Amino acid sequence: MGLLRALKGVSTAAGAELPEPPKAAKPEQNKSSRRLSWSPLSKGSKEAPARPEGVQTNDETSKAGGGEAASALGQLLRRAVGCDDTLHLLDLSKPSLGFAIMPMAKQLASLGVLAKARAVQAVWLPGLELTDAHAPALAALLREHRTLQALCLERNGLTEQGLLQIAAAASGHPSLNELRVEEQKRPLSGAAAAKLLDAMEATPTLARLGLGALRDDALAMRWTELSQKNAAHVRKCAALRKTSAAGRRVQKVGPRR
C-alpha cells in the first residue's frame, strides 16, 4: 500500500523548461562530462540504450499540461516497479516528466519507487537541483537496488556530506558499472573524492567513476589506476560470460555425427 500511495502521489506543475538530458558517449578520461556512456552489461552491447518509451518529446511537452506530465511520470514508474523488461534506462531529467519542479517529498517518494524497480539498469538524474537532502534516498537506491548498473548525478547541488553517503552505499555494490557525480555546484572536496575512490576500489565492476578534474595529483593517479584495473576486470568477466554462453549453446546442440 505504501508503494501505491507513493505512485499516486507523484504529480507536477506545468510551464517549466528544464535542461536537456545528456546523450550517450564514452568518457575515456576523467574530464568534466555531461554524458553517460552506460550500456547493458548483461548483453555486452556497445550501443547506448534507447530512451524510455512513453515519454513525450520537447515539442510535445510544450503543448502538454501538468496533468499529462504527471501521468507520464506515474505511468513510467508503474512500468518500472512492474518489472517491465524493456525499460532498462530511466531518464528523469526529461522536461516532459517534470521531476525537477516536484515538491521534494514527491521527488523522494519517486526515488523510493526506483529502488524497487529491479528491471531498471540505469537511472539518469543530471541537472535536477538535487541536494544533500536527497542523499539518503539516493544511497537507499544504491543499497536496495543490487542489479543497478549506472547512476548519473551530474550537475546537481550535492556537497561532501551527501557524496560521502553515496560513496558508502556504492562501496561493494555487486553490479554497479558507472557512477557520475561531476560538476556539482561546489567543487568536489578531497575527502569526498577519496571516499568515492575507496568505493571504486571495493567495487571491481565500477569501471567508470565520473569525478571531474581532480586537482590532487595523488587522487588523479589513483583514479587512473583504478579505472584501468576495474575496466580490465569487466572485460575479463564479459569474456568469461561469452565463453560460458558459447559452451551452453554447444551442449544444447549436441555433438555432430
Buried (B, 14 or more C-beta within 10 A) or exposed (E): EEBEEBBEBBBBEBEEEBBEBBEEEEBEEBEEBBBBBBBBBEEEEEEBBEBBEEBBEEEEBEEBEBEBBBBBBBBBBBBBBEEBEEBBBBBBBBBBBBBBBBEEEBBBBBBBBBBBBBBBBBBBBBBBBBBBEBBBBBBBBBEBBEBBBBBBBBBBBBBBEBBBBBBBBBBEBEBBBBBBBBBBEEBBBBEBBBBBBBBBBEBBBBBBBBBBEBEEEEBBEBBEEBBEBBBEBBEEEEEEBEEEEEEEEEEEEEEEE
